Amino acid sequence: MLGGYRPRHLHTPAYLEKNGGASTEVQNRQPPSNSKPLKAKTTKAERRALQEAQRAAKGSANGEVKKSGNTPGKAVKQSSTMRDSTAAPSVASTDKRGGDRTHDKERKKDAPPPRMQFDDKSRVEKAKKRAVFNQTEARNRVELFRHLPQYEQGTQLPDLVSKFFQLDPIHPAIYKVGLQYMAGDICGGNARCIAMLHAFQQAIKDYSTPPQKSLGRDLTTKIGGYVSFFNECRPLSVSMGNAIRFLKNLIAKLPLNLPESEVKATLCSDIDRFINEKIIIADEVIVRHAATKIRDGDVLLTYGSSCSVEMLLLYAHELGKEFRVVVVDSRPKLEGQALLRRLIGRGLSCTYTHINAISYVMHKVTRVFLGAAAVLSNGTVYSRVGTAAVAMVANAFHVPVLICCEAYKFHERVQLDSICFNELGDPDAISKVQGRKDINHLENLAAKEQLQFLNLMYDATPSDYISMIVTDYGMIPPTSVPVIVREYRREHLWI
């Protein structure tokens, strides 16, 4: 037997076959350099049978046995005993690998689908076929941001209005909110989320289950269609995505034996509870927490227009605290002007400036309060473009930066830059000045291929430039954001 054939899977060293004895195995632990391979000692039929056994073991791991056209059947029959003994350990190991692959597949199913990159032509063409209305892609796009959608402004609204009576699956309330998103009448993370949830409420109230269909599955499909329509009108914010996930989880957990009227009443009540607890009451709690950081004589700086920061400033003023506000603004939206009017109307002392002069006013500032569209798992703050510049200048002047953000805007995603995920605004908005027809220096250059306009909507502020994040669960450092995302995800955030 020692001089005969032994399969390789029994781990018999090649030099043992050559030297022919068990004592040789003990004496020669290292095989000689000129040792010949095992195939010199086996016949052609045996080698072919061994190959077939290995192929069968590999095929069982994939759930199927590959059939070869030139399989030598006689050789396999002659060495059936050898094949069974050879394949047994291999099948066990491949079954283990197959179980790991099944577990990996299940884990991948739970992961969110990747976002569509608009530089992938095949996926873009498929998305256009499913689109509710036609949109014209912008010309002369910046190459670095071609993966983000950007369309010609002024063409979507007429096309969408003309198709009002053709959009049978779209509820009128959903249609109305989508138009407001596209026209810019509803802006801001909280306002957009509340408008979307109220539209969902109207659609749920008017919903009736079709025959031969279950309420849960059909309603989830309807909500998915509404979400796609909103995303075409304007890309969804992080807060809207969390609210949509909350609503779909509610629908999935509904008992099957509940009547339709009770199901609709329950969903509408839960939506009202989400708006009240996660947005309205959350802002009130944030205001009370952040007001403790305002002292008499402070000079507070804010950028743009954040509803939570505005509520904070008005609340601190009502408490009788004496402070001054510096409102920093930037083109093309100039959102700070509306905030400035409201603050002055309530009697606050304010200073207004643009972001290019921020380094000249920062030396007088004692606190910086900023809003956020989202707070990511690594502590990065995703907010209106220009927020990162304000935070960096404040950090250079050793001024504390406090972010006011509701916990439902927290997300487990990690983002290191403002390139991979962002939103592109109207490129013409930065080439023209609203209300100033005399400033038209770029009017004839907009069609030039050598010139590309880039109007980013958001930027990412690294956690190194943020002193504290004020949430409805308290004031936390940026390093504690994963705790909020992990611990309060299911019990409190419902997402």
C-alpha positions in Angstrom: 0.0 0.0 0.0 2.9 2.3 0.7 4.2 2.0 -2.8 0.7 2.4 -4.4 -1.5 5.3 -5.1 -2.8 7.7 -2.4 -5.0 10.7 -3.3 -3.5 14.2 -2.6 -6.3 15.1 -0.2 -5.0 12.6 2.3 -1.9 14.8 2.7 0.6 12.1 2.1 3.9 13.9 1.2 5.3 13.3 -2.3 8.7 12.4 -0.9 7.1 9.5 1.0 5.9 7.9 -2.2 9.3 8.3 -3.7 11.4 6.9 -0.8 8.8 4.2 0.0 8.4 3.8 3.7 7.0 5.3 6.9 10.5 5.6 8.4 11.5 7.9 5.5 8.7 10.2 6.4 10.2 10.7 9.9 13.7 11.1 8.7 13.0 13.4 5.8 10.7 16.2 7.0 11.7 18.4 4.1 11.0 17.0 0.5 14.0 16.9 -1.8 14.2 19.7 -4.3 14.2 17.3 -7.3 11.1 15.3 -6.1 8.7 14.5 -9.0 5.0 15.2 -8.8 2.5 12.5 -7.9 1.1 12.2 -11.4 4.1 10.0 -12.4 2.9 7.3 -10.1 -0.8 7.3 -11.2 -2.5 6.0 -14.3 -4.3 8.2 -16.8 -7.7 6.8 -15.8 -7.1 7.4 -12.1 -6.0 11.0 -12.7 -9.1 11.6 -14.8 -11.3 10.1 -12.1 -9.7 12.4 -9.5 -10.4 15.4 -11.6 -14.0 14.4 -12.0 -14.4 14.0 -8.3 -13.0 17.5 -7.7 -15.4 18.9 -10.3 -18.3 17.2 -8.6 -17.4 18.6 -5.2 -17.1 22.1 -6.6 -20.4 21.8 -8.4 -22.2 20.8 -5.2 -21.0 24.0 -3.5 -22.8 26.1 -6.2 -26.0 24.1 -5.9 -25.5 22.3 -9.2 -23.3 19.7 -10.8 -21.7 20.7 -14.0 -22.0 18.2 -16.7 -19.2 18.0 -19.2 -19.7 16.8 -22.8 -16.6 14.7 -22.9 -16.9 13.1 -19.5 -15.4 9.6 -19.5 -18.2 7.6 -17.8 -16.4 4.3 -17.6 -13.5 5.7 -15.7 -15.8 7.3 -13.2 -17.7 4.0 -12.7 -14.4 2.1 -12.1 -13.3 4.5 -9.4 -16.6 5.3 -7.7 -15.3 4.2 -4.3 -12.3 6.4 -4.7 -14.4 9.4 -5.7 -16.7 9.0 -2.7 -13.9 8.9 -0.3 -12.1 11.8 -2.0 -15.2 14.1 -2.3 -16.4 13.7 1.3 -14.1 16.2 3.0 -14.3 18.5 0.0 -18.1 18.5 0.1 -18.1 19.4 3.8 -15.7 22.3 3.3 -17.6 23.6 0.3 -20.9 23.3 2.1 -19.5 25.5 4.8 -18.4 28.0 2.2 -21.8 27.8 0.6 -23.4 28.6 4.0 -21.2 31.6 4.4 -22.2 32.8 0.9 -25.8 32.4 1.8 -25.3 34.5 4.9 -23.5 37.2 2.9 -26.3 37.3 0.4 -28.9 37.8 3.2 -26.7 40.6 4.6 -26.4 42.3 1.3 -30.2 42.2 0.9 -30.6 44.2 4.1 -28.1 46.9 2.8 -29.7 49.9 1.1 -29.4 50.0 -2.7 -26.6 52.1 -4.1 -27.6 55.5 -5.5 -27.8 55.8 -9.2 -24.8 57.6 -10.7 -25.8 59.8 -13.6 -22.6 59.1 -15.5 -23.7 55.5 -16.0 -25.5 55.8 -19.4 -27.3 52.5 -19.3 -28.9 53.2 -15.9 -29.7 56.7 -16.9 -31.6 55.5 -20.0 -33.6 53.1 -17.9 -34.4 55.8 -15.4 -35.6 58.1 -18.2 -38.0 55.4 -19.5 -39.6 55.1 -16.0 -39.7 58.9 -15.5 -43.0 60.6 -15.0 -42.1 63.6 -17.0 -39.3 64.6 -19.4 -36.3 66.6 -18.2 -33.5 68.1 -20.4 -30.0 67.5 -19.1 -27.9 70.6 -18.6 -25.2 71.5 -21.0 -21.6 72.1 -20.3 -21.6 70.2 -17.0 -18.6 70.0 -14.8 -16.8 66.8 -15.4 -16.1 66.1 -11.7 -19.8 66.2 -10.9 -21.3 64.4 -13.9 -22.5 61.6 -11.6 -25.0 64.1 -10.1 -28.3 64.9 -11.9 -28.5 68.4 -13.4 -31.3 69.6 -15.7 -32.2 72.7 -17.7 -34.3 75.0 -15.5 -37.6 76.2 -16.9 -38.5 73.1 -18.9 -39.8 70.7 -16.2 -42.7 72.7 -14.8 -44.5 73.2 -18.2 -44.1 69.5 -19.1 -45.3 68.4 -15.7 -48.3 70.7 -15.7 -49.3 69.5 -19.2 -49.4 65.9 -17.9 -51.6 66.5 -14.9 -54.5 64.5 -16.2 -52.3 61.8 -17.6 -50.7 60.9 -14.2 -53.3 58.5 -13.0 -51.2 56.8 -10.2 -50.2 60.2 -8.7 -52.5 61.5 -6.0 -53.3 65.2 -6.4 -51.8 66.0 -3.0 -48.6 64.3 -4.1 -48.6 66.2 -7.4 -49.1 69.5 -5.7 -46.2 69.0 -3.2 -44.0 67.8 -6.1 -44.7 71.0 -8.0 -43.8 73.1 -5.0 -40.5 71.2 -4.5 -39.6 71.9 -8.2 -40.6 75.6 -8.1 -38.7 76.1 -4.8 -41.8 77.2 -2.9 -41.0 74.7 -0.2 -37.4 74.6 1.0 -35.7 73.5 4.2 -35.3 70.0 5.6 -38.1 70.2 8.1 -40.6 72.0 5.8 -40.0 69.5 3.0 -40.4 66.6 5.3 -43.6 67.9 6.9 -45.1 68.7 3.5 -44.3 65.2 2.2 -45.8 63.5 5.3 -49.0 65.5 5.0 -49.3 64.6 1.3 -48.9 60.9 2.3 -51.7 61.4 4.8 -54.0 62.6 2.2 -53.1 59.8 -0.2 -53.7 57.2 2.6 -57.1 58.7 3.5 -58.2 58.4 -0.1 -56.7 54.9 -0.6 -58.8 51.8 -1.2 -57.4 48.3 -1.5 -57.8 46.9 -5.0 -59.5 43.4 -5.3 -57.2 40.4 -5.1 -54.5 42.5 -3.4 -53.3 42.9 0.2 -53.3 46.4 1.7 -49.7 46.3 3.0 -48.0 45.3 -0.2 -50.2 47.5 -2.5 -49.9 50.5 -0.2 -46.1 50.1 0.0 -45.9 50.0 -3.8 -48.0 53.2 -4.0 -45.7 54.9 -1.5 -42.7 53.8 -3.5 -44.2 55.4 -6.6 -44.9 58.7 -4.8 -41.3 58.7 -3.5 -39.9 58.2 -7.0 -42.1 61.2 -8.2 -40.7 63.4 -5.4 -37.2 62.4 -6.2 -37.7 63.4 -9.9 -39.0 66.8 -8.8 -36.0 67.3 -6.4 -33.6 64.8 -4.8 -34.7 63.7 -1.4 -33.0 65.0 1.7 -31.7 62.7 4.4 -34.6 63.7 6.8 -37.1 62.8 4.1 -35.5 59.4 3.5 -35.6 58.6 7.3 -39.3 59.6 7.4 -40.1 57.4 4.4 -38.3 54.5 6.0 -40.3 55.1 9.2 -43.6 55.0 7.2 -42.8 51.8 5.3 -41.8 50.1 8.5 -45.2 51.1 10.0 -47.0 49.6 7.0 -44.9 46.4 7.2 -45.7 45.8 10.9 -49.5 46.3 10.5 -51.6 43.2 11.6 -53.2 41.5 8.6 -56.6 41.1 10.3 -57.2 44.9 10.8 -60.0 46.5 8.8 -59.0 49.0 6.1 -60.5 52.0 7.9 -58.7 51.2 11.1 -55.4 50.7 9.3 -55.7 54.1 7.6 -56.6 55.9 10.9 -53.6 54.2 12.6 -51.2 55.3 9.9 -52.4 58.9 9.9 -52.2 59.0 13.7 -48.6 57.7 13.6 -47.6 60.3 11.0 -49.0 63.1 13.2 -47.1 61.7 16.1 -43.9 61.6 14.1 -44.3 65.2 13.0 -45.1 66.3 16.6 -42.5 64.4 18.5 -39.6 64.3 16.1 -39.8 67.8 14.6 -42.0 70.2 16.5 -41.2 69.1 20.1 -37.6 68.2 19.1 -37.0 71.9 18.0 -38.5 73.1 21.3 -36.1 70.9 23.3 -33.1 71.9 21.2 -34.0 75.6 21.8 -34.1 75.1 25.6 -30.8 73.2 25.6 -28.9 75.7 23.3 -30.3 78.8 25.2 -28.2 77.9 28.2 -25.1 78.6 26.1 -26.1 82.2 25.4 -25.0 84.9 27.9 -25.5 88.6 28.1 -23.2 90.6 25.9 -22.6 87.7 23.4 -22.2 88.3 19.7 -23.9 85.3 18.0 -23.2 84.5 14.3 -25.4 82.4 12.1 -25.2 81.5 8.4 -28.1 81.3 6.0 -31.5 80.6 7.5 -32.1 77.7 9.9 -35.6 77.3 11.5 -34.1 75.9 14.7 -31.5 78.6 15.0 -34.2 81.3 14.4 -36.3 79.8 17.2 -33.3 79.8 19.5 -32.5 83.5 18.9 -36.1 84.5 19.4 -36.5 82.4 22.5 -33.3 83.8 24.1 -34.5 87.3 23.3 -37.8 86.6 25.0 -35.9 85.5 28.1 -34.5 89.0 28.3 -30.9 88.2 27.3 -28.9 91.0 25.8 -26.9 89.9 22.7 -26.3 90.9 19.1 -26.7 88.7 16.0 -24.4 88.6 12.9 -26.3 87.2 9.9 -23.9 85.9 7.2 -25.4 85.3 3.8 -24.2 84.2 0.3 -25.5 84.1 -3.2 -27.4 82.9 -5.1 -30.2 82.1 -2.6 -29.6 84.9 -0.1 -31.7 83.1 2.5 -30.2 85.2 5.3 -32.2 88.3 4.1 -35.6 86.7 5.1 -34.1 85.7 8.4 -32.8 89.2 9.0 -36.2 90.8 8.3 -37.9 88.5 10.9 -35.3 89.1 13.5 -35.4 92.9 13.1 -39.2 92.7 13.2 -38.9 91.1 16.7 -36.5 93.8 18.0 -33.2 92.0 17.8 -30.0 93.9 17.1 -28.4 92.5 13.9 -25.5 92.9 11.6 -25.7 91.6 8.0 -22.7 90.7 5.8 -21.8 88.3 3.1 -19.6 85.2 3.5 -16.6 86.8 1.7 -16.3 89.2 4.7 -16.6 86.6 7.4 -13.0 86.8 8.5 -13.4 90.5 9.3 -16.4 90.0 11.7 -15.3 86.8 13.3 -12.9 88.4 15.8 -15.9 90.0 17.5 -18.1 86.8 17.6 -18.4 84.7 20.8 -20.6 81.9 19.5 -21.5 80.4 16.2 -24.9 78.7 15.8 -25.5 76.7 12.6 -28.3 74.5 11.3 -27.8 71.2 9.5 -29.6 69.2 6.8 -28.1 66.0 8.2 -25.5 64.7 10.7 -23.6 61.6 9.5 -22.2 58.8 11.5 -18.6 60.0 11.5 -19.6 63.4 12.9 -19.6 65.2 9.5 -22.3 67.9 9.2 -24.1 68.0 5.9 -25.6 71.5 5.4 -26.0 74.5 3.1 -23.0 75.2 1.0 -20.7 77.7 2.8 -21.3 76.2 6.3 -17.9 74.4 6.2 -16.1 77.7 5.4 -17.9 79.5 8.3 -17.0 76.6 10.7 -13.3 76.6 9.6 -12.9 80.4 10.0 -14.5 80.1 13.5 -12.2 77.3 14.4 -9.2 79.4 13.3 -10.4 82.2 15.6 -11.1 79.8 18.5 -14.8 80.5 18.4 -17.0 77.6 19.5 -19.3 76.2 16.8 -22.6 74.7 17.9 -24.8 72.7 15.4 -28.6 72.6 16.1 -30.0 69.5 14.5 -33.0 67.2 15.2 -32.1 63.5 15.9 -34.3 62.3 13.0 -31.8 63.9 10.6 -29.0 61.6 11.9 -27.8 59.0 9.4 -25.5 56.0 9.5 -23.8 57.0 6.3 -20.2 58.2 6.3 -19.2 61.0 4.0 -15.7 62.6 3.7 -16.3 65.1 1.0 -19.0 67.1 -0.9 -18.4 65.4 -4.2 -19.8 61.9 -4.0 -23.2 62.9 -2.7 -24.6 66.4 -3.3 -27.3 68.3 -5.1 -26.7 70.7 -8.1 -28.8 73.8 -8.3 -29.7 76.0 -11.2 -26.5 77.0 -13.0 -28.0 80.2 -14.3 -28.6 81.4 -10.8 -24.9 82.1 -10.3 -24.5 83.7 -13.8 -27.2 86.3 -13.1 -28.1 88.6 -10.2 -31.7 88.7 -9.4 -33.2 92.1 -9.8 -30.1 93.6 -11.4 -30.4 93.5 -15.2 -27.4 95.8 -15.5 -25.1 93.0 -14.3 -25.1 90.8 -17.4 -21.4 90.2 -18.0 -21.9 86.4 -18.4 -25.1 86.6 -20.5 -23.5 85.8 -23.8 -21.0 83.3 -22.4 -23.5 80.8 -20.9 -23.6 78.8 -24.2 -19.9 78.6 -24.6 -18.5 75.0 -24.3 -15.4 76.3 -22.5 -17.4 77.6 -19.6 -19.1 75.4 -17.0 -21.2 76.7 -14.2 -21.2 74.8 -10.8 -23.9 75.6 -8.3 -23.5 73.2 -5.3 -26.3 73.1 -2.8 -24.6 71.5 0.2 -21.2 70.9 1.7 -19.7 68.6 4.3 -18.2 70.1 7.5 -15.6 67.8 9.2 -16.2 67.0 12.8 -12.8 68.6 13.8 -14.4 72.1 13.3 -17.5 71.4 15.4 -17.5 72.0 19.1 -20.9 70.5 20.0 -24.1 69.2 18.4 -27.3 70.2 20.1 -30.1 67.6 19.6 -33.4 66.7 21.3 -31.5 64.1 23.3 -29.0 66.7 24.7 -25.7 68.3 23.8 -23.2 65.8 22.5 -19.7 66.0 20.9 -19.4 64.9 17.2 -17.7 61.7 18.3 -21.0 60.6 20.1 -23.1 60.7 16.9 -22.8 56.9 16.4 -24.3 56.4 19.8 -27.5 58.3 18.8 -27.7 56.4 15.6 -27.2 53.0 17.2 -29.0 53.2 20.5 -32.0 55.3 19.6 -32.4 54.0 16.1 -35.3 51.5 16.7 -36.7 52.6 20.0 -36.8 56.3 19.6 -36.2 57.3 16.0 -38.4 54.5 14.5 -36.1 54.3 11.5 
